[in-house]
């Protein structure tokens, strides 16, 4: 079935179908930022912890290699990917800087998928998907395993960019794989500056969706999750991006929202046909679209524009704003200089929260775009990971491991600042009241004692 059931419910401002609601009841976190990239869990999570004395630390598991992919959870299992090497550079260069060059002289890597018992931190199985020298280079702050895996409880898919896409069952048996060739995710103004592929796949109603925006032959593709058969492939005319797709519904019909620079848009889920499009995003787009209450929120921040666009789910055709326009029939509101470069924003009820790389944390009214507050989170380095939230707290991770715990709502209040004692560039996951942080060297489960 290629469409949403018309009747949907609202969870923390996110429109979800009954099928998606069943995932929420199981407290799964199946993809990047959980359910449809919402970043929101409805469980109660810890506000404070201490790794030095293990206060509220459930377990800690070393993970070899270097990866910025995020943990995903289904049932009692957690999945995470990594890329390892015995002799190459597995360091990451943190901080605020403008270097655009790539890591040189990379050696042979192994691309792995781990399955971990989420209660105990025990590795249940691990699979080597690919061995070889990376086919494309990475940025010093990037990795060769940036894309977050995705699961539907029957399949788990790991996407390693140029090294291929691999679909396993829940016991680690390889079901099928795809090789899309070299996926050159470079800065389009300096094509030799390769930065590493970063888009994460999603699964919806038995279909796997991948957004592949690279220097040549970019596309949005749909594949049957059971056997990998290609259902459709729609070419895209954008520069390399690092965004992931989201799902939305209009009158019971499922559509796909895609962020971009020259080609922000909406597509039909069943056919891949473009429904609407707009130009003028930031020219190195990373954040994933966030959707709720018949609005889709797109942001990016590089080049001449730093926009936030609130687009109506009913959008049709070319909806690009004219010079001087802040809104039109399809764009409810926009802010041209308020967007975020790396982190995906988060929508909680009537408020949209945006985190910028330098630590500016802002709250906006979802309906009007009015800025309610803007405060600076002071931490060394930058903020790369996207914020997530539980029923009682909102979490923002600095890349040096400082985690700001903020009270959701109209008034800005920092409840605590905790340290992960390690670099953290990956967005955390939440399941059944436990926060799972993926740092540079470890998986860490934080839970009330």
C-alpha positions as CSV (number, residue, x, y, z in Angstrom):
1,X,0.0,0.0,0.0
2,X,1.5,3.3,-1.1
3,X,-0.6,5.8,0.9
4,X,-1.2,6.9,4.4
5,X,-4.5,6.0,6.1
6,X,-6.4,9.2,6.1
7,X,-7.0,9.3,9.8
8,X,-3.8,10.4,11.6
9,X,-3.0,11.4,15.2
10,X,-0.8,14.1,16.5
11,X,2.1,13.3,18.8
12,X,4.1,16.3,20.1
13,X,3.3,18.2,17.0
14,X,4.2,15.3,14.6
15,X,1.6,13.8,12.4
16,X,1.9,10.1,12.3
17,X,-0.2,7.2,11.0
18,X,-1.5,4.3,13.1
19,X,1.3,2.2,11.7
20,X,3.9,4.7,12.9
21,X,2.1,5.0,16.2
22,X,2.6,1.3,16.8
23,X,6.3,1.9,16.5
24,X,6.0,4.7,19.1
25,X,4.2,2.5,21.5
26,X,7.0,0.0,21.3
27,X,9.3,3.0,22.0
28,X,11.5,2.1,18.9
29,X,13.9,4.6,17.4
30,X,14.1,3.1,13.9
31,X,16.1,5.7,11.9
32,X,18.0,8.9,12.1
33,X,16.3,11.0,14.9
34,X,13.8,8.2,15.5
35,X,10.3,8.3,14.2
36,X,10.3,10.2,10.9
37,X,13.3,12.3,12.1
38,X,11.1,13.9,14.8
39,X,13.8,13.5,17.5
40,X,11.0,13.1,20.1
41,X,10.4,10.3,22.6
42,X,7.5,10.2,25.1
43,X,9.4,8.5,27.9
44,X,11.0,10.3,30.9
45,X,14.8,10.4,30.7
46,X,17.6,11.4,33.1
47,X,18.6,15.0,33.6
48,X,21.9,14.4,35.3
49,X,24.6,11.7,35.1
50,X,28.3,11.3,35.9
51,X,30.6,9.0,34.0
52,X,33.4,9.3,36.6
53,X,31.3,7.6,39.3
54,X,28.9,5.8,37.0
55,X,25.9,7.8,38.3
56,X,22.9,7.0,36.0
57,X,25.3,5.1,33.6
58,X,23.6,1.8,32.6
59,X,26.5,0.5,30.5
60,X,29.4,1.6,28.3
61,X,30.6,-0.3,25.2
62,X,33.8,0.5,23.2
63,X,33.2,0.6,19.4
64,X,36.3,0.5,17.2
65,X,36.9,2.7,14.2
66,X,35.4,6.1,13.3
67,X,31.8,6.8,12.5
68,X,29.3,9.6,13.0
69,X,26.3,7.3,12.2
70,X,23.7,7.3,15.0
71,X,22.3,4.4,17.0
72,X,18.9,3.0,16.1
73,X,16.7,0.8,18.3
74,X,14.0,-1.8,17.7
75,X,12.7,-3.9,20.5
76,X,15.6,-5.1,22.6
77,X,18.2,-4.5,19.9
78,X,20.4,-1.5,19.1
79,X,22.2,-1.2,15.7
80,X,25.2,1.0,14.9
81,X,27.8,1.1,12.0
82,X,31.5,1.9,11.9
83,X,34.5,1.9,9.6
84,X,37.7,0.5,11.1
85,X,41.3,0.3,10.0
86,X,44.5,-1.1,11.6
87,X,46.8,1.7,10.4
88,X,45.0,4.6,8.8
89,X,43.8,7.9,10.2
90,X,40.7,7.4,12.5
91,X,41.0,10.8,14.1
92,X,38.5,13.5,13.8
93,X,39.3,17.2,13.8
94,X,36.9,19.1,15.9
95,X,36.4,22.8,16.4
96,X,35.3,25.8,14.3
97,X,37.4,26.2,11.2
98,X,37.2,26.7,7.5
99,X,39.4,24.0,6.0
100,X,37.8,22.3,3.1
101,X,40.4,19.8,2.2
102,X,40.1,16.0,2.4
103,X,42.0,13.3,4.4
104,X,44.8,11.9,2.2
105,X,46.5,8.5,2.0
106,X,43.7,6.4,3.4
107,X,44.4,2.7,3.7
108,X,42.2,-0.4,3.8
109,X,39.0,-0.2,5.9
110,X,36.4,-2.6,7.2
111,X,32.8,-1.4,7.2
112,X,30.9,-3.1,10.0
113,X,27.3,-3.3,11.4
114,X,26.9,-4.1,15.1
115,X,23.9,-5.5,16.8
116,X,23.9,-4.8,20.6
117,X,21.5,-5.9,23.4
118,X,20.2,-2.5,24.5
119,X,19.7,-3.7,28.1
120,X,23.1,-5.0,28.7
121,X,25.4,-3.5,26.1
122,X,26.4,-7.0,25.0
123,X,27.4,-7.4,21.3
124,X,24.9,-10.0,19.9
125,X,26.5,-10.1,16.4
126,X,28.7,-8.0,14.1
127,X,28.9,-8.2,10.3
128,X,31.7,-7.0,7.9
129,X,29.9,-5.5,4.9
130,X,32.9,-4.5,2.9
131,X,36.7,-4.5,3.0
132,X,38.9,-2.2,0.9
133,X,40.4,1.2,0.4
134,X,37.8,4.0,0.5
135,X,36.6,4.9,-3.0
136,X,36.0,8.5,-2.0
137,X,37.7,10.7,0.6
138,X,36.4,12.3,3.7
139,X,36.6,15.7,5.4
140,X,38.8,15.8,8.6
141,X,35.6,16.2,10.7
142,X,33.8,13.5,8.7
143,X,34.0,9.7,8.7
144,X,33.5,6.8,6.3
145,X,30.4,5.7,8.1
146,X,28.2,8.8,8.4
147,X,24.8,7.4,7.3
148,X,22.6,6.2,10.1
149,X,21.2,2.7,9.6
150,X,17.4,2.0,9.5
151,X,15.3,-0.9,10.7
152,X,11.6,-1.9,10.5
153,X,11.9,-4.8,13.0
154,X,12.4,-7.4,10.2
155,X,15.2,-5.8,8.2
156,X,18.2,-3.5,9.1
157,X,19.8,-1.5,6.3
158,X,23.3,0.0,6.5
159,X,24.4,2.5,3.8
160,X,28.1,3.2,3.5
161,X,28.0,5.5,0.5
162,X,30.5,4.5,-2.2
163,X,31.0,1.2,-0.4
164,X,27.5,0.1,-0.9
165,X,24.1,-0.5,0.7
166,X,23.4,-3.7,2.6
167,X,20.2,-5.2,3.9
168,X,20.3,-7.8,6.7
169,X,17.6,-9.6,8.7
170,X,17.5,-9.1,12.4
171,X,19.9,-12.1,13.0
172,X,22.6,-10.6,10.7
173,X,22.0,-12.6,7.5
174,X,22.7,-10.6,4.4
175,X,19.5,-10.5,2.3
176,X,20.6,-8.2,-0.6
177,X,23.0,-5.4,-1.4
178,X,23.3,-2.5,-3.8
179,X,26.4,-0.8,-5.4
180,X,25.7,2.7,-6.6
181,X,29.3,3.3,-7.7
182,X,31.4,6.1,-6.4
183,X,29.2,8.7,-4.7
184,X,31.3,11.9,-4.7
185,X,30.0,14.1,-2.0
186,X,32.2,17.1,-2.5
187,X,31.9,20.8,-2.1
188,X,30.5,21.8,-5.5
189,X,32.7,24.9,-5.7
190,X,35.8,22.8,-5.1
191,X,35.1,19.3,-6.4
192,X,38.4,17.9,-5.3
193,X,37.4,18.6,-1.7
194,X,35.6,15.3,-1.0
195,X,33.8,15.3,2.4
196,X,32.1,11.9,2.7
197,X,28.6,10.7,2.0
198,X,26.1,11.5,4.7
199,X,22.4,10.9,3.8
200,X,20.6,8.3,5.9
201,X,17.9,5.9,4.4
202,X,14.4,5.5,5.7
203,X,11.9,2.6,5.5
204,X,8.1,3.2,5.0
205,X,5.4,0.6,4.2
206,X,7.9,-1.9,2.9
207,X,9.8,0.6,0.8
208,X,13.4,1.8,1.4
209,X,14.1,5.4,0.3
210,X,17.5,6.8,-0.4
211,X,18.4,10.4,-1.2
212,X,21.7,10.5,-3.2
213,X,22.7,14.1,-3.9
214,X,26.3,14.0,-5.3
215,X,28.3,15.6,-8.0
216,X,27.0,13.4,-10.9
217,X,23.8,11.4,-11.4
218,X,22.0,12.5,-8.2
219,X,18.6,10.8,-7.5
220,X,15.9,10.0,-5.1
221,X,15.3,6.2,-5.2
222,X,12.8,3.7,-3.8
223,X,13.5,0.0,-3.4
224,X,11.4,-3.0,-2.2
225,X,12.8,-3.8,1.3
226,X,12.1,-7.5,0.8
227,X,14.4,-8.1,-2.2
228,X,16.0,-4.8,-3.1
229,X,14.1,-4.4,-6.4
230,X,14.2,-0.9,-7.7
231,X,10.6,0.6,-7.7
232,X,11.5,4.0,-9.2
233,X,14.4,6.4,-9.4
234,X,13.9,10.2,-9.9
235,X,16.8,12.3,-11.0
236,X,17.6,15.4,-8.9
237,X,19.3,18.6,-10.2
238,X,21.1,19.7,-7.0
239,X,24.6,20.0,-5.8
240,X,25.9,17.5,-3.2
241,X,23.9,17.5,-0.1
242,X,24.0,15.6,3.2
243,X,20.2,15.6,3.9
244,X,17.9,12.7,4.6
245,X,14.2,12.3,3.4
246,X,11.1,12.6,5.5
247,X,7.5,11.3,5.0
248,X,4.4,13.4,5.1
249,X,0.7,13.0,4.1
250,X,-1.8,15.0,2.1
251,X,-5.4,13.8,2.0
252,X,-4.3,10.3,2.7
253,X,-1.6,10.3,0.0
254,X,2.0,9.7,1.1
255,X,4.7,12.0,-0.1
256,X,8.4,12.5,0.5
257,X,10.0,15.8,1.7
258,X,13.6,16.5,0.5
259,X,15.9,19.4,1.6
260,X,18.4,20.9,-0.7
261,X,20.0,24.0,-2.1
262,X,18.7,24.4,-5.7
263,X,16.1,21.7,-5.3
264,X,14.1,21.6,-2.1
265,X,10.9,19.6,-2.9
266,X,8.1,17.1,-2.4
267,X,7.7,13.8,-4.3
268,X,4.9,11.2,-4.6
269,X,5.8,8.2,-2.6
270,X,4.3,5.7,-5.0
271,X,5.8,7.0,-8.2
272,X,8.6,9.4,-7.4
273,X,6.9,12.2,-9.4
274,X,7.8,15.7,-8.2
275,X,4.9,17.5,-6.6
276,X,6.5,20.8,-5.7
277,X,9.9,22.5,-5.6
278,X,11.7,25.6,-4.4
279,X,15.2,27.1,-4.7
280,X,17.3,29.2,-2.4
281,X,18.5,27.0,0.4
282,X,22.0,27.2,2.0
283,X,24.5,25.8,-0.5
284,X,25.8,23.0,1.7
285,X,22.5,21.6,3.1
286,X,22.6,19.0,5.8
287,X,19.4,19.2,8.0
288,X,16.5,16.8,7.5
289,X,13.0,18.2,7.0
290,X,10.8,18.2,10.2
291,X,7.1,17.9,9.8
292,X,4.0,18.5,12.0
293,X,0.6,20.1,11.9
294,X,0.5,20.4,8.1
295,X,3.8,22.3,8.0
296,X,7.2,21.2,6.9
297,X,10.3,22.9,8.2
298,X,13.4,23.2,6.1
299,X,16.6,24.9,7.2
300,X,20.2,25.2,6.0
301,X,23.0,27.7,6.5
302,X,25.9,28.2,4.1
303,X,26.6,30.8,1.4
304,X,24.5,33.9,1.1
305,X,21.4,32.3,2.6
306,X,20.6,30.9,6.1
307,X,16.9,30.2,5.7
308,X,14.2,28.6,7.7
309,X,11.1,27.8,5.5
310,X,7.8,26.7,6.9
311,X,6.1,25.0,3.9
312,X,2.5,23.9,3.8
313,X,2.0,20.2,3.1
314,X,-0.5,21.2,0.5
315,X,2.3,22.8,-1.6
316,X,2.1,22.4,-5.4
317,X,4.4,23.5,-8.3
318,X,7.2,26.0,-8.0
319,X,6.8,27.7,-4.6
320,X,10.1,29.7,-4.6
321,X,9.7,33.0,-2.9
322,X,10.1,36.1,-5.0
323,X,12.6,38.9,-4.0
324,X,11.3,40.5,-0.9
325,X,8.6,37.9,-0.2
326,X,8.5,36.2,3.2
327,X,5.5,34.0,2.4
328,X,3.2,32.9,-0.3
329,X,0.3,30.5,-0.8
330,X,2.6,27.5,0.0
331,X,5.2,29.0,2.3
332,X,3.5,30.0,5.6
333,X,6.5,32.0,6.8
334,X,10.3,32.2,6.3
335,X,13.3,33.7,8.0
336,X,16.2,34.3,5.6
337,X,19.1,34.6,8.2
338,X,18.1,32.2,11.0
339,X,18.9,28.7,9.7
340,X,21.3,26.1,11.0
341,X,24.2,24.5,9.1
342,X,24.5,21.0,10.6
343,X,21.9,20.2,13.2
344,X,18.3,19.3,12.3
345,X,15.7,21.4,14.2
346,X,13.2,19.9,16.5
347,X,9.5,20.5,16.8
348,X,7.8,20.1,20.2
349,X,4.2,21.2,20.4
350,X,3.9,24.8,19.3
351,X,7.6,25.5,19.3
352,X,10.4,24.9,16.8
353,X,13.9,24.8,18.3
354,X,17.0,25.5,16.2
355,X,20.6,24.9,17.2
356,X,23.4,26.5,15.3
357,X,27.0,25.3,15.1
358,X,28.4,28.1,17.3
359,X,25.8,27.3,20.0
360,X,23.0,29.7,19.3
361,X,19.9,28.0,20.5
362,X,16.6,29.5,19.5
363,X,12.9,28.9,20.0
364,X,10.3,30.0,17.4
365,X,6.6,30.0,17.3
366,X,5.6,27.1,14.9
367,X,2.7,28.9,13.4
368,X,4.1,32.4,12.9
369,X,7.9,32.1,12.9
370,X,8.1,34.6,15.7
371,X,11.4,34.2,17.6
372,X,10.6,33.7,21.3
373,X,14.2,33.5,22.6
374,X,17.8,33.0,21.5
375,X,20.5,31.9,23.9
376,X,24.1,30.9,23.5
377,X,25.2,27.4,24.7
378,X,28.8,28.0,25.7
379,X,31.0,24.9,25.0
380,X,34.3,24.3,23.4
381,X,34.2,23.4,19.7
382,X,31.0,23.3,17.7
383,X,27.6,21.7,17.8
384,X,27.2,19.0,15.1
385,X,24.7,16.5,16.5
386,X,21.0,17.3,16.3
387,X,18.9,18.0,19.4
388,X,16.6,15.3,20.7
389,X,13.9,15.4,23.3
390,X,12.0,13.3,25.8
391,X,8.9,14.0,27.8
392,X,10.8,16.0,30.4
393,X,14.0,17.3,28.7
394,X,15.7,18.5,25.5
395,X,19.3,17.5,24.8
396,X,22.0,19.4,22.8
397,X,25.4,17.7,22.4
398,X,28.5,19.7,21.9
399,X,31.2,18.0,19.8
400,X,33.6,17.9,22.8
401,X,31.0,15.9,24.8
402,X,29.2,18.6,26.8
403,X,25.5,17.8,26.8
404,X,23.1,20.7,27.7
405,X,19.8,19.5,29.2
406,X,17.1,22.1,28.5
407,X,13.6,22.4,29.7
408,X,11.1,22.3,26.8
409,X,8.7,25.3,26.6
410,X,8.5,29.0,26.1
411,X,11.0,30.0,28.7
412,X,14.7,29.1,28.4
413,X,16.0,27.0,31.3
414,X,19.1,24.9,31.4
415,X,18.5,22.0,33.8
416,X,22.0,20.5,33.7
417,X,25.2,20.3,31.7
418,X,26.8,16.8,31.7
419,X,30.0,15.5,30.1
420,X,30.4,12.4,27.9
421,X,34.2,12.5,28.4
422,X,34.7,12.1,24.6
423,X,34.0,13.7,21.3
424,X,30.3,13.4,20.2
425,X,29.3,14.3,16.7
426,X,26.5,11.7,16.4
427,X,22.8,12.4,17.3
428,X,21.7,10.3,20.3
429,X,18.7,7.9,20.5
430,X,16.1,7.3,23.2
431,X,14.2,4.1,24.0
432,X,12.2,3.2,27.1
433,X,13.7,6.1,29.2
434,X,17.3,5.3,28.2
435,X,19.5,7.7,26.2
436,X,22.0,6.1,23.9
437,X,25.0,8.3,23.1
438,X,27.4,7.4,20.4
439,X,30.7,9.1,21.1
440,X,33.9,8.8,19.1
441,X,35.0,5.7,21.0
442,X,32.0,4.3,22.9
443,X,28.3,3.6,23.0
444,X,27.0,4.9,26.3
445,X,23.6,4.1,27.8
446,X,22.3,6.7,30.3
447,X,19.4,5.7,32.6
448,X,17.9,6.5,36.0
449,X,19.3,4.2,38.6
